[in-house]
Amino acid sequence: MHILVLNGPNLNLLGLREPEHYGTQTYADLVALLEQEAKHCNITIECKQSNHEGTLVDEIQGAYGKADGIIINPAAYTHTSVALLDAVKAVKIPTIEVHLTDPDTREAFRHVSYIRQGCIATICGKGFAGYVEAMHLMIAYCKDSH
């Protein structure tokens, strides 16, 4: 099983960006955690981060025929990008939306998620553990689907 993990804008600044919301661990710490968990689960993952919406769309499209699942934290694009939703719907790869914080407890504009309509689940407010939970959920979902 192969899972693509996509992270959107400003997640490369984890550890620096608003530590009161996102903590002090870095993006490299997140990737290391996910790689270790993937090895433990006997699956492969590919972690990508981009600040550019089109690059994220390209990654989703490029996963077609290659990835069994996608875990995505679209970050700010959660609230603005119909393009990411359309890409997920087009490739029909099971996708789980993840957020480090809970957008529903933050500013009102963060309460809208466009991509959620194309996802099998959403995990919010659990920090890095949310990604691990998403990985296990995706593994179970893919096993049940085959």
DSSP file with accessible surface (Angstrom, degrees, kcal/mol):
  #  RESIDUE AA STRUCTURE BP1 BP2  ACC     N-H-->O    O-->H-N    N-H-->O    O-->H-N    TCO  KAPPA ALPHA  PHI   PSI    X-CA   Y-CA   Z-CA
    1    1 A M              0   0   73      0, 0.0    43,-2.6     0, 0.0     2,-0.4   0.000 360.0 360.0 360.0 139.7    0.0    0.0    0.0
    2    2 A H  E     -a   44   0A  40     41,-0.2    66,-3.1    64,-0.1    67,-1.1  -0.989 360.0-169.3-127.7 128.3    1.2    3.5   -0.9
    3    3 A I  E     -ab  45  69A   0     41,-2.4    43,-1.8    -2,-0.4     2,-0.5  -0.963  12.8-146.7-119.8 132.2   -0.1    6.7    0.6
    4    4 A L  E     -ab  46  70A   3     65,-2.5    67,-2.9    -2,-0.4     2,-0.6  -0.851  11.5-160.2 -93.4 127.6    0.6   10.2   -0.6
    5    5 A V  E     -ab  47  71A   1     41,-3.3    43,-2.9    -2,-0.5     2,-0.4  -0.955  11.3-171.0-111.1 114.3    0.7   12.8    2.2
    6    6 A L  E     -ab  48  72A   0     65,-3.0    67,-2.5    -2,-0.6     2,-0.4  -0.897   6.4-170.4-110.0 137.0    0.2   16.4    1.0
    7    7 A N  E     -ab  49  73A   1     41,-2.0    43,-2.2    -2,-0.4     3,-0.1  -0.990  11.8-148.2-128.0 134.5    0.7   19.5    3.0
    8    8 A G    >   -     0   0    0     65,-2.8     3,-1.5    -2,-0.4     4,-0.3   0.120  44.7 -22.8 -89.2-158.9   -0.3   23.0    1.9
    9    9 A P  T 3  S+     0   0   12      0, 0.0    67,-0.4     0, 0.0    -1,-0.2  -0.090 119.6   3.5 -60.5 140.6    1.0   26.5    2.4
   10   10 A N  T >  S+     0   0   65      1,-0.1     3,-1.6    -3,-0.1     7,-0.2   0.275  90.7 111.0  73.6  -3.9    3.1   27.5    5.4
   11   11 A L  G X   +     0   0    2     -3,-1.5     3,-1.6     1,-0.3    -1,-0.1   0.759  68.4  69.1 -71.1 -18.9    3.3   24.0    6.8
   12   12 A N  G 3  S+     0   0   66     -4,-0.3    15,-0.3     1,-0.3    -1,-0.3   0.699  94.0  59.8 -65.8 -14.5    7.0   24.2    5.9
   13   13 A L  G X> S+     0   0   69     -3,-1.6     4,-2.6    13,-0.1     3,-2.4   0.217  72.3 142.1-100.1  14.6    7.2   26.8    8.7
   14   14 A L  T <4  +     0   0    5     -3,-1.6    13,-0.6     1,-0.3    14,-0.2  -0.285  67.9  33.2 -54.4 141.6    6.0   24.5   11.5
   15   15 A G  T 34 S+     0   0   20      8,-0.6    -1,-0.3     2,-0.4    11,-0.1  -0.058 125.3  46.5  96.5 -30.1    8.0   25.2   14.6
   16   16 A L  T <4 S+     0   0  141     -3,-2.4     2,-0.5     9,-0.1    -2,-0.2   0.748  92.5  84.0-105.3 -39.2    8.2   28.9   13.7
   17   17 A R  S  < S-     0   0   42     -4,-2.6    -2,-0.4     1,-0.2     5,-0.4  -0.549 115.6 -38.8 -78.1 119.2    4.6   29.7   12.6
   18   18 A E    >>  -     0   0   65     -2,-0.5     4,-2.5     1,-0.2     3,-2.4   0.826  63.3-169.6  34.9  65.7    2.3   30.6   15.5
   19   19 A P  H 3> S+     0   0   59      0, 0.0     4,-2.0     0, 0.0    -1,-0.2   0.772  80.8  68.9 -58.0 -22.6    3.6   28.1   18.0
   20   20 A E  H 34 S+     0   0  144      1,-0.2    -2,-0.1     2,-0.2     4,-0.1   0.784 115.6  25.9 -65.7 -23.6    0.6   28.8   20.2
   21   21 A H  H <4 S+     0   0   79     -3,-2.4    -1,-0.2     2,-0.1    -3,-0.1   0.794 136.1  28.3-100.7 -40.9   -1.5   27.1   17.6
   22   22 A Y  H  < S-     0   0   28     -4,-2.5     3,-0.2    -5,-0.4    -2,-0.2   0.438  97.7-131.2-109.7  -2.8    0.8   24.7   15.8
   23   23 A G     <  -     0   0   31     -4,-2.0    -8,-0.6    -5,-0.4    -1,-0.3  -0.223  31.4 -76.8  80.8-172.4    3.4   23.8   18.5
   24   24 A T  S    S+     0   0  113    -10,-0.1    -1,-0.2    -4,-0.1     2,-0.1   0.466  89.0 110.4-110.3  -3.6    7.2   23.8   18.2
   25   25 A Q        -     0   0  102     -3,-0.2     2,-0.1    -6,-0.1    -9,-0.1  -0.443  63.6-127.9 -71.9 151.0    7.8   20.6   16.3
   26   26 A T     >  -     0   0   55    -11,-0.1     4,-1.9    -2,-0.1   -11,-0.2  -0.412  20.1-106.7 -96.4 170.1    9.0   21.1   12.7
   27   27 A Y  H  > S+     0   0   40    -13,-0.6     4,-2.6   -15,-0.3     5,-0.2   0.902 122.9  56.2 -61.1 -38.9    7.8   19.9    9.3
   28   28 A A  H  > S+     0   0   68      1,-0.2     4,-2.5     2,-0.2    -1,-0.2   0.883 104.6  53.1 -61.2 -36.7   10.9   17.6    9.3
   29   29 A D  H  > S+     0   0   71      2,-0.2     4,-2.3     1,-0.2    -1,-0.2   0.909 108.9  49.5 -62.9 -41.8    9.7   16.2   12.7
   30   30 A L  H  X S+     0   0    1     -4,-1.9     4,-2.5     2,-0.2    -2,-0.2   0.945 111.4  47.7 -62.1 -48.9    6.3   15.4   11.1
   31   31 A V  H  X S+     0   0   24     -4,-2.6     4,-2.8     1,-0.2     5,-0.2   0.927 111.4  50.8 -60.1 -44.0    7.8   13.7    8.1
   32   32 A A  H  X S+     0   0   54     -4,-2.5     4,-2.4     1,-0.2    -1,-0.2   0.918 110.6  49.7 -60.9 -43.0   10.1   11.6   10.3
   33   33 A L  H  X S+     0   0   55     -4,-2.3     4,-2.5     1,-0.2    -1,-0.2   0.936 113.1  46.0 -60.5 -46.1    7.1   10.5   12.5
   34   34 A L  H  X S+     0   0    2     -4,-2.5     4,-2.7     2,-0.2    -2,-0.2   0.893 111.8  50.7 -67.9 -39.0    5.1    9.5    9.4
   35   35 A E  H  X S+     0   0  109     -4,-2.8     4,-2.2    -5,-0.2    -1,-0.2   0.912 111.5  48.6 -64.8 -40.3    7.9    7.6    7.8
   36   36 A Q  H  X S+     0   0  138     -4,-2.4     4,-2.2    -5,-0.2    -2,-0.2   0.928 113.3  46.9 -64.6 -43.7    8.5    5.7   11.1
   37   37 A E  H  X S+     0   0   38     -4,-2.5     4,-2.0     2,-0.2    -2,-0.2   0.898 110.5  52.8 -67.0 -38.5    4.8    4.9   11.4
   38   38 A A  H  <>S+     0   0    3     -4,-2.7     5,-2.4     2,-0.2     4,-0.4   0.919 109.3  49.1 -62.6 -42.2    4.6    3.8    7.7
   39   39 A K  H ><5S+     0   0  176     -4,-2.2     3,-1.2     1,-0.2    -2,-0.2   0.929 110.3  50.9 -61.7 -44.8    7.5    1.5    8.2
   40   40 A H  H 3<5S+     0   0  150     -4,-2.2    -1,-0.2     1,-0.3    -2,-0.2   0.851 113.2  45.9 -59.9 -35.8    5.9    0.0   11.3
   41   41 A C  T 3<5S-     0   0   34     -4,-2.0    -1,-0.3    -5,-0.1    -2,-0.2   0.406 112.6-121.2 -88.2  -1.6    2.7   -0.5    9.3
   42   42 A N  T < 5S+     0   0  147     -3,-1.2     2,-0.3    -4,-0.4    -3,-0.2   0.895  73.5 114.8  61.8  42.9    4.6   -2.0    6.4
   43   43 A I      < -     0   0   20     -5,-2.4     2,-0.4    -6,-0.1    -1,-0.2  -0.849  62.2-119.9-129.0 170.1    3.4    0.6    3.9
   44   44 A T  E     -a    2   0A  83    -43,-2.6   -41,-2.4    -2,-0.3     2,-0.3  -0.880  26.1-172.9-111.2 147.7    5.1    3.2    1.8
   45   45 A I  E     -a    3   0A  27     -2,-0.4     2,-0.4   -43,-0.2   -41,-0.2  -0.943  14.9-154.7-132.8 159.2    4.4    6.9    2.0
   46   46 A E  E     -a    4   0A  77    -43,-1.8   -41,-3.3    -2,-0.3     2,-0.5  -0.989  14.2-156.5-132.9 120.5    5.5   10.0    0.1
   47   47 A C  E     +a    5   0A  28     -2,-0.4     2,-0.3   -43,-0.2   -41,-0.2  -0.889  16.8 172.8-103.6 128.7    5.4   13.3    1.9
   48   48 A K  E     -a    6   0A  66    -43,-2.9   -41,-2.0    -2,-0.5     2,-0.4  -0.976  11.1-170.2-133.6 148.1    5.1   16.5   -0.2
   49   49 A Q  E     +a    7   0A  50     -2,-0.3     2,-0.3   -43,-0.2   -41,-0.2  -0.998  10.1 169.5-136.9 138.0    4.6   20.1    0.8
   50   50 A S        -     0   0   13    -43,-2.2   -39,-0.2    -2,-0.4    -2,-0.0  -0.993  33.7-153.8-147.4 147.5    3.9   23.1   -1.4
   51   51 A N  S    S+     0   0   57     -2,-0.3     2,-0.5   -42,-0.1   -43,-0.1   0.382  79.7  86.9 -90.7   2.0    2.8   26.7   -0.9
   52   52 A H     >  -     0   0  121      1,-0.1     4,-1.8   -44,-0.1     3,-0.3  -0.906  66.4-151.6-115.8 123.7    1.3   26.6   -4.4
   53   53 A E  H  > S+     0   0   65     -2,-0.5     4,-2.4     1,-0.2     5,-0.2   0.900  97.6  52.6 -57.0 -46.5   -2.2   25.5   -5.2
   54   54 A G  H  > S+     0   0   43      1,-0.2     4,-2.7     2,-0.2    -1,-0.2   0.867 106.4  53.6 -61.9 -36.1   -1.4   24.3   -8.7
   55   55 A T  H  > S+     0   0   57     -3,-0.3     4,-2.3     2,-0.2    -1,-0.2   0.913 108.5  49.7 -64.8 -40.7    1.5   22.2   -7.5
   56   56 A L  H  X S+     0   0    1     -4,-1.8     4,-2.3     2,-0.2    -2,-0.2   0.917 110.5  50.1 -64.7 -40.8   -0.9   20.5   -5.0
   57   57 A V  H  X S+     0   0   19     -4,-2.4     4,-2.8     1,-0.2     5,-0.2   0.937 110.1  51.0 -60.5 -45.3   -3.4   19.9   -7.8
   58   58 A D  H  X S+     0   0  102     -4,-2.7     4,-2.7     1,-0.2    -2,-0.2   0.889 108.9  51.4 -59.6 -39.9   -0.6   18.4   -9.9
   59   59 A E  H  X S+     0   0   50     -4,-2.3     4,-1.0     2,-0.2    -1,-0.2   0.910 110.3  48.4 -64.9 -42.2    0.4   16.1   -7.0
   60   60 A I  H >< S+     0   0    0     -4,-2.3     3,-0.8     2,-0.2     4,-0.4   0.953 114.5  45.3 -62.6 -47.7   -3.1   14.9   -6.6
   61   61 A Q  H >< S+     0   0  106     -4,-2.8     3,-1.4     1,-0.2    -2,-0.2   0.906 110.2  54.8 -62.5 -39.1   -3.4   14.2  -10.4
   62   62 A G  H 3< S+     0   0   36     -4,-2.7    -1,-0.2     1,-0.3    -2,-0.2   0.692  97.1  66.0 -68.9 -17.4    0.0   12.6  -10.4
   63   63 A A  T XX S+     0   0    8     -4,-1.0     4,-2.7    -3,-0.8     3,-2.6   0.655  72.9 117.0 -77.5 -14.6   -1.1   10.1   -7.7
   64   64 A Y  T <4 S+     0   0  162     -3,-1.4     4,-0.1    -4,-0.4    28,-0.1  -0.313  89.3   4.5 -59.2 126.0   -3.6    8.6  -10.1
   65   65 A G  T 34 S+     0   0   76      2,-0.3    -1,-0.3    26,-0.2    -2,-0.1   0.440 130.4  63.7  79.6  -1.0   -2.7    4.9  -10.6
   66   66 A K  T <4 S+     0   0  157     -3,-2.6     2,-0.4     1,-0.2    -2,-0.2   0.699  90.4  56.6-119.9 -41.8    0.1    5.2   -8.1
   67   67 A A     <  -     0   0   13     -4,-2.7    -2,-0.3     1,-0.1    -1,-0.2  -0.796  53.4-159.0-102.6 142.5   -1.3    6.0   -4.6
   68   68 A D  S    S+     0   0   64    -66,-3.1     2,-0.3    -2,-0.4   -65,-0.2   0.669  82.1   2.2 -85.2 -21.8   -3.9    3.9   -2.8
   69   69 A G  E     -b    3   0A   0    -67,-1.1   -65,-2.5    24,-0.1     2,-0.4  -0.986  62.0-139.4-160.2 159.9   -4.8    6.9   -0.6
   70   70 A I  E     -bc   4  95A   0     24,-2.5    26,-2.4    -2,-0.3     2,-0.5  -0.993   5.6-165.5-126.7 132.9   -4.1   10.5    0.0
   71   71 A I  E     -bc   5  96A   1    -67,-2.9   -65,-3.0    -2,-0.4     2,-0.4  -0.988  23.2-175.8-111.5 124.2   -3.8   12.3    3.3
   72   72 A I  E     -bc   6  97A   1     24,-2.8    26,-2.6    -2,-0.5   -65,-0.2  -0.982  31.2-173.8-131.9 133.0   -4.0   16.1    2.8
   73   73 A N  E     -b    7   0A   6    -67,-2.5   -65,-2.8    -2,-0.4   -62,-0.1  -0.917  12.9-177.1-112.1  95.4   -3.7   19.1    5.0
   74   74 A P    >   -     0   0    0      0, 0.0     3,-1.8     0, 0.0     4,-0.1   0.570  16.9-167.4 -71.7  -7.2   -4.6   21.8    2.5
   75   75 A A  G >  S-     0   0   12     23,-0.4     3,-2.3     1,-0.3     4,-0.3  -0.268  70.4  -1.6  54.0-132.8   -3.9   24.5    5.1
   76   76 A A  G >  S+     0   0   43    -67,-0.4     3,-1.3     1,-0.3    -1,-0.3   0.782 128.3  68.2 -60.9 -25.8   -5.3   27.9    4.0
   77   77 A Y  G X> S+     0   0   49     -3,-1.8     4,-2.6     1,-0.3     3,-1.1   0.686  80.8  79.3 -68.5 -14.3   -6.5   26.3    0.7
   78   78 A T  G <4 S+     0   0    2     -3,-2.3    36,-2.6     1,-0.2    37,-0.5   0.901  99.7  39.6 -51.8 -40.7   -9.0   24.4    2.7
   79   79 A H  G <4 S+     0   0   24     -3,-1.3    -1,-0.2    -4,-0.3    -2,-0.2   0.402 128.7  27.1 -96.0   0.2  -11.2   27.5    2.8
   80   80 A T  T <4 S+     0   0   91     -3,-1.1     2,-0.9    -4,-0.2     3,-0.2   0.560  90.3  96.1-135.1 -18.4  -10.6   28.7   -0.8
   81   81 A S     X  +     0   0    1     -4,-2.6     4,-1.0     1,-0.2    -1,-0.1  -0.717  19.6 160.0-104.1 103.1   -9.8   26.0   -3.2
   82   82 A V  H  > S+     0   0   71     -2,-0.9     4,-3.0     2,-0.2     5,-0.2   0.789  81.6  68.0 -74.2 -26.7  -12.4   24.4   -5.4
   83   83 A A  H  > S+     0   0   41      1,-0.2     4,-2.2     2,-0.2    -1,-0.2   0.896  98.5  48.3 -61.5 -40.6   -9.5   23.2   -7.6
   84   84 A L  H  > S+     0   0    1      2,-0.2     4,-2.4     1,-0.2    -1,-0.2   0.926 112.3  49.4 -66.4 -42.5   -8.2   20.9   -4.9
   85   85 A L  H  X S+     0   0    9     -4,-1.0     4,-2.7     1,-0.2     5,-0.2   0.948 111.2  49.3 -58.9 -48.5  -11.8   19.5   -4.4
   86   86 A D  H  X S+     0   0   88     -4,-3.0     4,-2.2     1,-0.2    -1,-0.2   0.891 110.5  50.8 -61.0 -38.4  -12.2   19.0   -8.1
   87   87 A A  H  X S+     0   0    4     -4,-2.2     4,-2.2    -5,-0.2     5,-0.2   0.933 111.3  47.3 -65.4 -44.8   -8.8   17.2   -8.4
   88   88 A V  H  X>S+     0   0    3     -4,-2.4     4,-1.4     1,-0.2     5,-0.6   0.925 114.0  47.5 -62.8 -43.3   -9.6   14.8   -5.5
   89   89 A K  H  <5S+     0   0  111     -4,-2.7    -1,-0.2    -5,-0.2    -2,-0.2   0.884 111.0  52.9 -66.0 -35.4  -13.0   14.1   -7.1
   90   90 A A  H  <5S+     0   0   71     -4,-2.2    -2,-0.2    -5,-0.2    -1,-0.2   0.916 112.2  41.2 -68.1 -43.7  -11.5   13.5  -10.5
   91   91 A V  H  <5S-     0   0   13     -4,-2.2    -1,-0.2    -5,-0.1   -26,-0.2   0.689  91.7-147.2 -81.8 -18.0   -8.9   10.9   -9.5
   92   92 A K  T  <5 +     0   0  182     -4,-1.4    -3,-0.1    -5,-0.2    -4,-0.1   0.823  42.3 150.2  55.6  34.8  -11.2    9.1   -7.1
   93   93 A I      < -     0   0   14     -5,-0.6    -1,-0.2   -33,-0.0   -24,-0.1  -0.852  59.1-102.1 -93.1 129.2   -8.4    8.2   -4.7
   94   94 A P        -     0   0   32      0, 0.0   -24,-2.5     0, 0.0     2,-0.4  -0.291  49.0-167.6 -52.3 130.8   -9.7    7.8   -1.1
   95   95 A T  E     -c   70   0A   0     23,-0.3    25,-2.7   -26,-0.2    26,-0.8  -0.979  17.3-161.2-130.8 137.9   -8.7   11.1    0.6
   96   96 A I  E     -cd  71 121A   0    -26,-2.4   -24,-2.8    -2,-0.4     2,-0.4  -0.979  15.4-141.4-118.8 128.7   -8.6   12.1    4.3
   97   97 A E  E     -cd  72 122A   0     24,-2.3    26,-2.6    -2,-0.5     2,-0.4  -0.742  22.4-173.0 -87.6 132.2   -8.5   15.8    5.3
   98   98 A V  E     - d   0 123A   0    -26,-2.6     2,-0.4    -2,-0.4   -23,-0.4  -0.979  10.5-177.0-128.7 141.3   -6.2   16.5    8.3
   99   99 A H  E     - d   0 124A   9     24,-2.3    26,-0.9    -2,-0.4    27,-0.8  -0.998  24.6-144.8-135.9 136.4   -5.7   19.7   10.3
  100  100 A L  S    S+     0   0   13     -2,-0.4    27,-2.0    24,-0.2     2,-0.2   0.887  92.1  32.2 -63.3 -41.6   -3.3   20.2   13.2
  101  101 A T  S    S-     0   0   20     24,-0.2    24,-1.4    25,-0.1    25,-0.2  -0.542  97.6 -99.7-103.9 178.2   -5.8   22.6   14.9
  102  102 A D    >   -     0   0   53     22,-0.3     3,-2.2    23,-0.2     4,-0.2  -0.868  27.5-162.3-101.7 104.3   -9.6   22.5   14.8
  103  103 A P  G >  S+     0   0    6      0, 0.0     3,-1.7     0, 0.0     7,-0.2   0.803  86.0  67.1 -57.1 -27.3  -10.6   25.1   12.3
  104  104 A D  G 3  S+     0   0   80      1,-0.3     7,-0.1     7,-0.1    -2,-0.0   0.654  99.5  50.9 -70.2 -12.8  -14.2   25.2   13.8
  105  105 A T  G <  S+     0   0  107     -3,-2.2    -1,-0.3     5,-0.1     2,-0.1   0.355 107.4  64.3-102.2   5.5  -12.8   26.7   17.0
  106  106 A R  S <  S-     0   0   32     -3,-1.7     5,-0.1     1,-0.3     0, 0.0  -0.182 103.2 -25.4-111.0-156.9  -10.9   29.5   15.1
  107  107 A E    >   -     0   0   83      1,-0.1     3,-1.8    -2,-0.1    -1,-0.3  -0.139  63.9-113.8 -56.2 149.8  -11.9   32.5   13.0
  108  108 A A  G >  S+     0   0   75      1,-0.3     3,-2.0     2,-0.2     4,-0.3   0.843 113.6  62.1 -56.7 -37.8  -15.3   32.2   11.2
  109  109 A F  G >  S+     0   0  122      1,-0.3     3,-0.7     2,-0.2    -1,-0.3   0.760  97.2  60.5 -64.4 -19.9  -13.7   32.1    7.7
  110  110 A R  G <  S+     0   0   34     -3,-1.8    -1,-0.3     1,-0.2    -2,-0.2   0.528  84.0  80.4 -82.9  -2.9  -11.9   28.9    8.7
  111  111 A H  G <  S+     0   0   83     -3,-2.0     2,-0.5    -4,-0.3    -1,-0.2   0.651  77.4  81.7 -78.7 -14.2  -15.2   27.0    9.3
  112  112 A V    <   -     0   0   74     -3,-0.7     2,-0.5    -4,-0.3   -32,-0.0  -0.810  55.6-177.4 -95.5 129.2  -15.7   26.4    5.6
  113  113 A S        -     0   0   17     -2,-0.5     4,-0.3     1,-0.1   -34,-0.2  -0.964  10.1-178.3-125.3 114.6  -13.9   23.4    4.0
  114  114 A Y  S >  S+     0   0   88    -36,-2.6     3,-1.1    -2,-0.5     4,-0.2   0.903  84.0  54.1 -73.4 -41.4  -14.3   22.9    0.2
  115  115 A I  G >  S+     0   0    2    -37,-0.5     3,-2.4     1,-0.2     4,-0.3   0.775  87.2  81.3 -68.3 -23.4  -12.2   19.8    0.0
  116  116 A R  G >  S+     0   0   79      1,-0.3     3,-1.8   -38,-0.2    -1,-0.2   0.831  81.2  65.6 -53.5 -34.1  -14.2   18.0    2.7
  117  117 A Q  G <  S+     0   0  140     -3,-1.1    -1,-0.3    -4,-0.3    -2,-0.2   0.754 104.7  45.0 -60.8 -24.3  -16.9   17.1    0.2
  118  118 A G  G <  S+     0   0   22     -3,-2.4   -23,-0.3    -4,-0.2     2,-0.3   0.302  99.3  92.7-101.7   8.9  -14.4   14.9   -1.6
  119  119 A C    <   -     0   0   23     -3,-1.8   -23,-0.2    -4,-0.3     3,-0.1  -0.755  64.8-146.0-109.1 151.8  -13.0   13.2    1.5
  120  120 A I  S    S-     0   0   69    -25,-2.7     2,-0.3    -2,-0.3   -24,-0.2   0.659  86.5  -1.9 -83.7 -18.3  -13.9   10.0    3.3
  121  121 A A  E     -d   96   0A  27    -26,-0.8   -24,-2.3     2,-0.0     2,-0.4  -0.979  58.4-143.5-163.7 161.3  -13.0   11.5    6.7
  122  122 A T  E     -d   97   0A  47     -2,-0.3     2,-0.5   -26,-0.2   -24,-0.2  -0.999  10.4-167.9-134.1 134.0  -11.7   14.6    8.4
  123  123 A I  E     +d   98   0A   9    -26,-2.6   -24,-2.3    -2,-0.4     2,-0.3  -0.990  16.6 175.0-124.3 122.8   -9.5   14.7   11.4
  124  124 A C  E     +d   99   0A  32     -2,-0.5   -22,-0.3   -26,-0.2   -24,-0.2  -0.946  49.5  14.8-130.6 147.8   -9.0   18.0   13.2
  125  125 A G  S    S+     0   0   41    -24,-1.4   -23,-0.2   -26,-0.9   -25,-0.2   0.600  84.7 105.6  76.8  17.3   -7.3   19.4   16.3
  126  126 A K    >   -     0   0  104    -27,-0.8     3,-1.0     1,-0.3     4,-0.4   0.241  67.8-144.6-113.3  11.7   -5.0   16.4   17.2
  127  127 A G  T >>  -     0   0   25    -27,-2.0     3,-1.4   -28,-0.3     4,-0.6  -0.235  70.0 -17.5  60.4-147.2   -1.7   17.8   16.1
  128  128 A F  H >> S+     0   0   17      1,-0.3     4,-1.3     2,-0.2     3,-1.1   0.826 132.8  68.7 -61.5 -30.9    0.7   15.4   14.6
  129  129 A A  H <> S+     0   0   63     -3,-1.0     4,-2.7     1,-0.3    -1,-0.3   0.808  88.8  65.8 -60.6 -26.5   -1.3   12.5   16.1
  130  130 A G  H <> S+     0   0    0     -3,-1.4     4,-2.3    -4,-0.4    -1,-0.3   0.861  99.1  51.0 -63.1 -35.6   -4.1   13.3   13.6
  131  131 A Y  H <X S+     0   0    1     -3,-1.1     4,-2.2    -4,-0.6    -1,-0.2   0.902 110.2  48.7 -67.4 -41.9   -1.8   12.3   10.7
  132  132 A V  H  X S+     0   0   28     -4,-1.3     4,-2.3     2,-0.2    -2,-0.2   0.929 111.6  49.9 -63.9 -43.4   -1.0    9.0   12.4
  133  133 A E  H  X S+     0   0   78     -4,-2.7     4,-2.6     1,-0.2    -2,-0.2   0.916 110.0  51.1 -59.8 -43.1   -4.7    8.4   13.0
  134  134 A A  H  X S+     0   0    0     -4,-2.3     4,-2.8     2,-0.2    -1,-0.2   0.895 107.5  53.4 -62.0 -39.7   -5.4    9.3    9.3
  135  135 A M  H  X S+     0   0    0     -4,-2.2     4,-2.4     2,-0.2    -2,-0.2   0.946 111.5  44.7 -61.5 -46.7   -2.8    6.8    8.2
  136  136 A H  H  X S+     0   0   81     -4,-2.3     4,-2.3     1,-0.2    -2,-0.2   0.899 113.3  50.8 -66.0 -38.8   -4.4    4.0   10.2
  137  137 A L  H  X S+     0   0   72     -4,-2.6     4,-2.7    -5,-0.2    -1,-0.2   0.912 110.8  49.0 -63.7 -42.5   -7.9    5.0    9.1
  138  138 A M  H  X S+     0   0    0     -4,-2.8     4,-2.9     2,-0.2     5,-0.2   0.908 109.6  51.6 -65.3 -42.6   -6.7    4.9    5.4
  139  139 A I  H  X S+     0   0   17     -4,-2.4     4,-2.3     2,-0.2    -2,-0.2   0.949 113.3  44.8 -58.6 -48.2   -5.1    1.5    5.8
  140  140 A A  H  X S+     0   0   46     -4,-2.3     4,-2.4     2,-0.2    -2,-0.2   0.918 113.4  50.5 -62.5 -43.8   -8.3    0.1    7.3
  141  141 A Y  H  X S+     0   0   93     -4,-2.7     4,-1.5     1,-0.2    -2,-0.2   0.929 111.9  46.8 -60.7 -46.5  -10.4    1.7    4.6
  142  142 A C  H  X S+     0   0    3     -4,-2.9     4,-0.8     1,-0.2    -1,-0.2   0.882 111.9  50.4 -67.3 -37.9   -8.3    0.4    1.8
  143  143 A K  H >< S+     0   0  146     -4,-2.3     3,-0.7    -5,-0.2    -1,-0.2   0.911 111.7  48.4 -64.3 -41.2   -8.2   -3.1    3.3
  144  144 A D  H 3< S+     0   0  140     -4,-2.4    -1,-0.2     1,-0.2    -2,-0.2   0.776 107.8  56.6 -69.3 -25.2  -12.0   -3.1    3.6
  145  145 A S  H 3<        0   0   71     -4,-1.5    -1,-0.2    -5,-0.2    -2,-0.2   0.637 360.0 360.0 -81.5 -15.8  -12.4   -1.8    0.0
  146  146 A H    <<        0   0  178     -4,-0.8    -3,-0.0    -3,-0.7    -4,-0.0  -0.569 360.0 360.0-104.8 360.0  -10.5   -4.7   -1.5
